Every structure is written in C-alpha cells, then in structure tokens.
Amino acid sequence: MEALERLSFDRSFARAPRHPSGLDSAVRFCPPSHVGEGYEDGFATEDNCLLTTKQLKVLHDFQETEPGVGRLVFLFHLSGNRVVEIPGLARHALNVPCFVAYYHPDGVSKVSLWSRGGWDTGVTIGFDGDDPPPAVSGLLPEAVRNIQLSIDDDPKFTWFQNPLTPEMARVAGALISPNIHSSLLRGYISAKSRELLYLGLDSILNVHSIRSEGTDAIRRKIETAKQILDENTRDKITVEMLAEELGMAPATLSKHFTQAFKRSVQEYAAESRMTKAVHLLVSTKMPMKQIAYEVGYNHVSNFCLAFKRRFGTTARRVRLEGRGVEMD
C-alpha cells in the first residue's frame, strides 16, 4: 500500500473515494474535468510492483509533474501522444506504440505533457531496483546495465525504447480491460503484470544479444529479411515469421529494418508487392487475376483497389500505357 500512497502524492489528478473494482489494493485517479476525460488506475501487485493503467482523452493542454522515488519503470505505450520531459536533462515524445524502460531517480521530477485533442492509453510497471520482484531479480542487473548503455549517456535519467510487440499489446490490453470475475481480479492482475515484466526484460536483453553479434551480422540478417520479402510476394509474411526465420527478436528486427530501409517491414512488403505488380503488368501478358495472385491478393477487386490507392491510377491504365497504348 505504500506504493499506492506514493502514487497519490502531490498530483493534479483527483483520487476517487473508492476503486470501481472494490479492491483495497487499487486506486483510481481522474484528471480535472476541464482538461480531460478518463482515468488512471493504480494496483499494488503481489510482486512488490506498482501497476498503473491509463486511458485519457485530452480536452485541453495540460501537464503533470511526478517526483522521482528511485524506481525502475517499464512503460507499455499502446496509443496516443504524450511528451515526457526531465527539465534540463531529456525530452521524449511518445507518439507511436512502444515499450520504454527508464530509471526515475529519487528527487528528479518527471513532467508529462498532453496536447489538446490527444489521447493516451498505456500500462506502466514500477518497482524498486534494490528490491525487485523475485521473478526478475536474477536478470535485473544485466537488464539495468543494458538500459544504461542503450540510448542516453546521462546517468541521471536513462531511457530505453523499442517497438511495442504484439504480445506486449495483447497483455497490456488485457490489463486495461480485464474480462475476469471480480474474485479473481487481484491474482489475474498480478499474473499479467509478471508476464509484462518478462516481455519487457526480453526486449531489453535481446538488444544486448544482438549487439554481441556485431554490426555486420545484423546487417546481413536485415538484408536477408529484405530478400525474403522480395522473393515471396505471394505470402503475407509477418515480422514474427521473419524474426523466427532469422533467429531475432521481432522488436529488434523491426527496429533495425526500419533504420536500414526507412520504412517498416509491413510498408516495405507492400511496396515490394506493388513493384512486382507493375513489372508483371508491363512486361508480361499474364491475366490480371494471376498478377493479383502473384502479389498476394485472392481477389482481383482487392488488388485493383490497393493498386490505385498506391499509385493513383488503375492497373489497366499502367498495363496499356506500358505497352505504348494511348488512353483518353
């Protein structure tokens, strides 16, 4: 309960008299009605963690200052936009789904800023680095070392960020909207919190394992991923499928692929399919139905719609103009 009391300290959010779940280990905070709608829930779990879930709709620009109490924080940002600022030290924008780990030192204030018309949906797990949850205590020293070496060199506020994985989004979503009998809620929240801890640690530790392979090894794997996408335009290849093939974590593959090609795996795969479609249209007499199949579409209508959305013109026009046929 001490963690819940710390969560209540010096906040602009108002604490509700009672949490809707009835749990004595949970509290709810609501923003001032003139600046936002929604809530932030706090749960003291059985693993010495403080779990918070947030769903906010922003009606007016506002900010909130949170004093540091020396905790390691895992943040699973599902959607929305917020800026996290450590005055005089760092400023980070949360505007895409991501996983963030940071250490919030005692006595260092963190400011969250929301803009009018925005929203914020996410889950955080915070715990004392000197008294970590038993489930992760053995791995924590290496994880903390990776965080400190990852993004920021300033030891006062380290910040590690990776793409949010589908598994993280699934578990975080289950915590935000738990569909479970009230008598099981406390244990359910604790179990899901532990699962998120493992997923967060996995993301952090995989960065270290990839670094240990060296830059050349990473580049070769990313080039192989590109080649697989180029050669398999019929198939809907996911990040998870590529990662398993290459022996990489999905989040790590996504991060390095985007850095290398300035587009996500999904965006590159879509471009590769459409590039092949143009080639087949202008260089072969292959029926439109077959071309659609070769680039991953089971229905010609869906292919034609996607083609026009991508190029602003029809597949038929591209085929005729590619053969020198003039169209009105």
N, C-alpha and C positions, 0 to 999 in steps of 0.2 A: 504493500500500500504506500510505502514511502515514495516509490517512483511516480505513482499517481498524484501524490501531493506536489512533487516537483513539477509535474506537468501543469498543475493548476497555478503555479507561481507567476505572478506579475504578467497576466495575459489580458489582451483586449477582448478575447473571446469570452463569452459568459458561460459559466458552468451550470448545466441543468441540475435541478434538485435531485434527480434520480435517472439512472440509465434505463432506456426502454426495455432492455433485456431482464432487468431485475437483479443482475449480478452485482454483488458487493465489491467485486474486483474490477469494475468498469465505471467509466465516467464519460459524459458527453459534453462537448463544448459547441456553442453556436456563435457565428460571427454577429456583430451588431447588425440589426435588420436593415439599416440604411446603406450598408456596404456589401452585403452578401447573403446568400441563402445556402442552406445545407448544414453540415456538421463535421466535427472531428471527434471520433471515439477513441478512448484510451483503455487498454486492457493490461492488467498486470498478470503475466503468464506464470506458469509453474516453473519456467526455466530461468527465472531472475531477469526476464526481459520486460520491457515496456513496448507493447504493440500499439500502434495508432493506425486508424483507417480514416481517410479523408474523402469527402465528397462536397465540393464547394462550387457554387455558381456566383460569379463576381458581378455585382451591380455597380460598383464604384471603386476607383483606385484606392487601395489601402495596403498597409504593411503591418507586420508584427515582428517584434523583437523577442528572441528567445535566448536567455542567458545560458552559457555553457556550464555543464556539470561534470565534465570529464567522461563522456560516453562515446562508444563506437556506435555508429548509426548505419544501418542498411536501409536504403530508400528504394522502393519499387514504384516508379512513376508510370502510371498506366496511360494517362492522357491529360491534356490541358496545358497550361502555361503558367510558369512562376519563375521568378528570379530569386536566387539565394545569394546573399551578399554578406561577406565578413568585412565590415568597414575598414578600409585601409589595407586589406590583405587579398581579397579574392571576390570574384563575381561570376556566378554560373547561371546560365539560362536552362530551365527545364521546359522544353517545348516539343520533345519527341519522347515516345516510350523508351525508358532507360532504367538501368539499375545503377545506383550510386552507393558507394561506401565512403564514409568520411569520419574523421575523429573530431569531435567537438570539445575542445579543451575547457577546463574549468576557468571561468572568468572571461571567456571570449564570447561576445554576443554575436548571434546569427540573426540576420534580418531576412524575412520572406516578403517579397513584393508581388502583389497581384494587380493586374490592369483591368479596367472596366470592360465588361463583355466577355471575360475569360472564364475559365473553369479549372478545377484541379481535382484529380482523382488519383489516389495512391495509397500505399501502405508503407509504414516505417517500423523498423525494429531497432530499439536501442538497448544497450547493456553496458555495464561497467567492464572495461578492458582488464581490470585487475581481478575481477570476479565474474568471468564469463560463464555462459550456460555450459553445463557439463558435457553436452553433446558435441560442442565445438572447441572445448578448451585445448585439446591436444593440437589442433590445426591452427589455432588463432595466432600464435607467434609468427608463423610463416605468412599467414594472410595479411597481418598488420604490416609486416616488412614489405610485402608486395604493394600494399596501398601506399606506403610512404615513398616507394620508388617509382610509382606509376605516373602520375600526372603533375602534381605540384611539388616543387622542391622545398617550399617553405614549410618547416616542421610545425608551425603554429596551426595550420589548417590544411590537412591533406585531403585530396578529393580524387576518388577513383570512379570512372564512369565507363559503362559498357552498354551495348544494346540490350533491351529487355527481351528475354527469351519467351517463347510460347508457354513453357512450363511455369515460369515466374508469373506471367499474366494470368494463367489459369488459377494458381494457388492464391494470388493476391485478390483476384475477383471473388473467389470463394470466401475470403475473409471479409471483404466489403459487404457482400450479401450472403451471409451464411444460411443455407437451407437445411436446418438441423433442429431437432427437438430441443426445447429450452433446457431440459435436464442434462443434455449432452453438450451444451454450448461451451462451457468453460474448458472441458477436455479437448473439444474439437478445435477451438481457437489455439490452445497450446500446441496441439499436434501440427496444425497448419503453419503456425509460427516457426516451429522447429524445421519443417520442410523448407520454408523460405530461407531460413538460415543456411541450410545445406546448399540450396541453389545459389545463394549469394557467394558463399565460400567457394563453390565450384567455379563460378565466374572469375573470381579473383585468382585462385590457384592456377587456373588454366592459362592465364596471361603469363605467369611465370614459366609454365612448362613450354609454352610456345616460344618465349624469349630464349629459353635454353637451347632450342633447336637452331637458332641463328637466323639472321635476315634472309640469307639465300634459301634456306629450307622453306621459310614462309612464302617467299616469292614463287618458288616452284609449285607449291601447293595451290596458291591463288591462280597461277597460270593454268594449272591442271583443271581447276574448277571452271575457268572460262572455256577451256577446250571442251569439257563435258557438256556445258550449256550449248556451245556452238554445234556440237555433233549430235545432240539429242533434242532437236526442236519438236519432235512429236510428243515427248513426255513432259508432264508437269513436274519438274524437279524442284523440290523444296530445299531450303537451307539445311534442314535437318538431314535430308538424304545425302547432300553433298558432304556435309560435315562427317557423317558416318563413313562415307567412301574414303575420305582423305585423312581420317583419324584426327579431327579437330573438334573443338567445342563449337556449336552453332554460333554463339555470340562472337567468338574470336574470328571465325570465318567471315561473318557479316562485317565486322569492323575492318579487317584488312582488305576485303574485297572492295568495300566502298572507298577506302583510302586509295586503292590502286586504280580503280576504274571510274571514280567519281559518280557512281550510281550503285544502288543496291543490287543484290543478286536477282531479286524479282524484276527490277527495272531492266537490268541487262538481259535477262532471259526473254522478256517481252520484246526488246529491241532486236535481239538475235533472231527470233521467230519472224518478225516483220521484215527484216533484211533478207532473210531467205525467201520469204514470200515474194518480194519484189523481183529477186533473181529468177525464181521459177516462172513468174508471170511473163517476164520479157524475154526469157531465153529458152522456154520450152512451150510445147503445145498441151501441156498437162491440163486436164479439166479442172475447173475451179474447185470442185468437190475434193479432188485429190490433193490440190495445193493446200486447201484448208486442213485436210488430214495431216499432211506433212509438217504443218506448223502447229499442231496440237489442238485443232478445232474439230469437233464431231459434226458440227452443223455449219453449212456454208453461210447462212444468215448471220451467225455469230461472228464468223471470220470477217465477213464484209463490213459489219458494223465496227469491229475493232480496227480494221484496216483504215476505214475512213476517219475514225477518231484519231488515229496515229498520224496520218498523212494529210488529212483534209481533202482527200479526193477518193474516188472509188477504185477498187481493184480492177474493174473492167476498163476504166479510162487509162490506168497505168499500163495495162496489157496492150491496148490498142496503140497508145502513143509510143510505147517502147518498140513497136513494130513499124513505126512510121505512118500509122493511120491517123489522119487528122479528124478531129471531132468538133462538132459545132459547139 
